[in-house]
Every structure is written in structure tokens, then in C-alpha cells.
């Protein structure tokens, strides 16, 4: 599937998202206000839009997203909620949620550059799925850099979800206390539409 290269603000408007969900506080636009309200979507179009919204928020491509759907379908419980939990458990998302990156895109880059440790082990895979009890820390040699000192200050102001215990200060670390909670999402999505789309 092709990758959209539209500006972040335009894509947020298309998906009725606040740029703050992605970590962009100042990327707003008033161009063509209400443009989406003139369009009528079919049932398939509405389902497709919800899937594209989730892919956009978490920065996941189609093959990987469908893999998450297959995993969610095999797990006990509601498939849609399982899908959200899988996406929230990604290492790059946890780094973003703990406040050690301004955006998920930045978190993905920092993970790839080996700045984080999971349970004390070097990890450079942004899509790594964490489990309850896992601990994410910043690599010792990275803590003293200007970049991570700035991010540590950001972490002080970032509110973390209840399923993530964040210890702030010079030695920032995050512990997954439990699986992510669907009700604590900071954006609106109807994940059941995604399930219906894939189950056709």
C-alpha cells in the first residue's frame, strides 16, 4: 500500500484527529475548513477510514497491521480491543507514552538508534511487543546527552496512562504494570469497524 506524504496537519484533519494525539502541538491548519463534511462515505469507506486512522497514529504499514489483526483475532476477548492493546504495547509507543519522545516517529528513530534498553537488554526494534512487568530504561551513555536531558524535562510534564508506571528524574524508566486499557486512549476510534472490514 502506498505511503501518504501529505502534511501531518492535513492528515489529522482528514481523520478528525487533534495533532496533539501525535505529539504535534502547533501543527494546525484552517485551510478548507469543513471539507470532509461535504463527502459521503460508503460503509466500506467508513471502515477503511478507521483502519487508516489507526495505521496513521501508530505509523504501521498494511502487512504489519494485518499481522496485528490476526494476533488479536486469536487472543481471548474482543478482537478490536485486543488490536488496540497490541498497538499500544509497541516499544516505540511506550517510549512516546512515557514522555521520552515528542512524537511516535521520533520514538521509533530513537529506538532504532539503540538509545533504550528493555529489562536491561539492548533493543532496536520499534515494533517489539512489551508485556506486563517489562521495564524500559534509557541507555547509560545516552542520558548525559543534551537531547535526552531535554526529553527528561518533557517527561516531567507528560501525563502517563495508568497501566504505565514512570519514574521521572535523571534516571527515567517505565514499567508496564498491566496491559493497556482501551478506555484511556486519547483519541476516538471505532475499532469494531476495522474488525468488520477484515472479516469480510
Buried (B, 14 or more C-beta within 10 A) or exposed (E): EEEEEEEBBBBBBBBEBBBBBBBBEEBEEEEEEEEEEEEEEEEEEEBBBBBBBBBBBBBBEEEBBEEBBEBBEEEEEBBBBBBBBBBBBBBBBBBBBBBBBBBBBBBBBBBEEEBBBBEEEEBEEBBBBBEEEBBBBBBEEBBEEEEBEEBBEEBEEBEBBEBBBBEBEEEBBBBBEEBBBBEEBEBEBBBBBBBBBBEE
